[in-house]
Amino acid sequence: MQAENESLIRDAIELALLPGVGGLTQNRIWKALRCISDLFSMEAPALESFGIPGEAYPIIRARSYQAIAAEIYDWGIREGCRFLMRGNPGYPPLLEEIFDPPLILYARGHLEALEKPSIAIVGTRKPTIYGLQMAQGIATDLGSRGISVVSGLARGIDAAAHRGCLEANGITIAVLGCGIDVVYPREHRQLTQKILQNGLLLSEFPPGTSPAPQNFPIRNRIISGLALGTLIVEASEYSGSLITARLTMEQNREVFALPGNLTSPQSFGPNYLIKQGAKLVQTWRDIVEELPPDIRQEIFIKEDAKPPDKCELEMLSGEETRILDMLKVDEAIQFDKIYRSSGLQIPYLSDLLLRLEMGGRIRQLPGNLYVRVRK
Amino acid sequence: MQAENESLIRDAIELALLPGVGGLTQNRIWKALRCISDLFSMEAPALESFGIPGEAYPIIRARSYQAIAAEIYDWGIREGCRFLMRGNPGYPPLLEEIFDPPLILYARGHLEALEKPSIAIVGTRKPTIYGLQMAQGIATDLGSRGISVVSGLARGIDAAAHRGCLEANGITIAVLGCGIDVVYPREHRQLTQKILQNGLLLSEFPPGTSPAPQNFPIRNRIISGLALGTLIVEASEYSGSLITARLTMEQNREVFALPGNLTSPQSFGPNYLIKQGAKLVQTWRDIVEELPPDIRQEIFIKEDAKPPDKCELEMLSGEETRILDMLKVDEAIQFDKIYRSSGLQIPYLSDLLLRLEMGGRIRQLPGNLYVRVRK
């Protein structure tokens, strides 16, 4: 496919590089021409009718960016990057349905991710431990049931959602607000690698684009546009996640929200959305229930076929149970505090905590903090 | 009114005393006869058609309970108790609308309470501090805006709702699951006195009735039946408050619920109800918005006419602000801990806490614990 479409892709890359040509203009051009290459031989009045600013006309006529577009294309081919073109096979059908789909999407990783039913999970960059735990837990629940989790690779809730999905060996999709070759934020280098290996990175921005603040709201329409529905986990009063929720509604997709205490500013957003009609989510089932009937039924039938959970706590020693009871789901506790309350020797306690973590019952957070895993 | 109706009231009291004659049977009799006294001269087949059990026939014929009913009546008159009779003036019109209104209601306190728009606030007997604070805060917000707060005088959320309403000099209505002369639970003696002075106590059970567990679910239909809507604050998975919520829906009244963290078992009930269609409440406004237009408009017009809040924190000293910042809305902190963190002398700190409490910014809880008041 790639070879036949090479000139198509190069033209689209070139178009997106033009100054003053954003998503809306690209859409107008695409709808009118379908074949972008025609644009480069058009006269000023026609270009003007698309809303292209005058400064771009000489650039278009001279094809000043043709060489750069070719370089980007070659780089992409070398790096194993795929180009998803609007109107061509491989472009996500759900994304095609939105008001302003991107003309071209740069993709790295496993394109199969786009063939699964997917749910977006987004939220604040400054979450509480409650929010982090819930985002990660629900992403695990969805990922383990064959649902792709889409998010924005931002700090906080986004990262927790990607991690939760990966934890379940699920496929997660990260939609970036920068070029597909840019790692942002820096501390997500490892997470980005894991997503490349087991999931998919997507961006509509040309390689090398830096993470400018104005890119993120633009990117959000792709997050919600790829998914059957979007779950908002935590979002304060003026959070960008509320914009994603609005886009989701405008795209006629389901908005899900995780409730929280009124005393937590981070739960203002989800609570407000629920009041406005978003579906309150208590467990993954509340999300799956709203999926198309065939997907929903397949998941529930598999679920019912699972053997009932063993009474897990019976398999823990008394000491393990005691330590587990000291830990909380929504509050992280310092190792030192557990140590002092436990009365155990440090090596013995460390070993016990590791066993509990391997068993998926607790989780270690940065700073030698421990939380219980939501069951 | 009382004098003319004396025999009517006595007959109703007598009827309610009969063995095996519950609310449903009383309703059947009332609908058929309107005049209860006719019952006492009826033959067995007619009595049977009402569903009255055979054991009661000789008691009815002999009017064995006539003297007790007279005694109860006399006691009531002596104690300033009022008798609200179904179908007669003074009986709450909203209660008349439900499927099975009580034939007679014993009332002590201020009957004007029944003339105001009212909202029920109910919840678990084992709340979190979050739930207590929210119940009390929202009751204060409603009470100060002329809305009666109805509840069941139980431990936990109910008591917090009554207290919050009283705090705002609002009128609160307590519907008891025991006789109107019985104080239950014992620790609510003082609260009961305050409600008598500034609110209303109601019960459908004859004086002297002890608080049997089966009375409470029966009583719940009156709580929801008196109110335009019911707010459920905290309720675990098998809580009686969920029964009240179901009754509220069956009575075609609005169900409101306060969201909370999924990790809190007490928030399971409200979150579940919201998922089922109850309105999520973030502030008192969310409740008032659903009231009949005339009531709603009057409250909002008064609200808009209020002078804007002064920037309150400016009026606090630096020390007061520092102590206030140590306290949390949903977690109580021990005096000792505040003392140690503050570095202040005990008498000075006590004085400062008292000032903050008088200013309505913090609240002392039993056990020398302090919480910040929700604003």
Interface residues (C-beta under 8 A of the other chain):
Chain A: Y130 Q133 M134 L258 P259 G260 N261 L262 T263 S264 S267 F268 N271 Y272 I274 K275 K279 L280 Q282 D286 K328 V329 D330 R374
Chain B: Y130 Q133 M134 L258 P259 G260 N261 L262 T263 S264 S267 F268 N271 Y272 I274 K275 K279 L280 Q282 D286 K328 V329 D330 R374
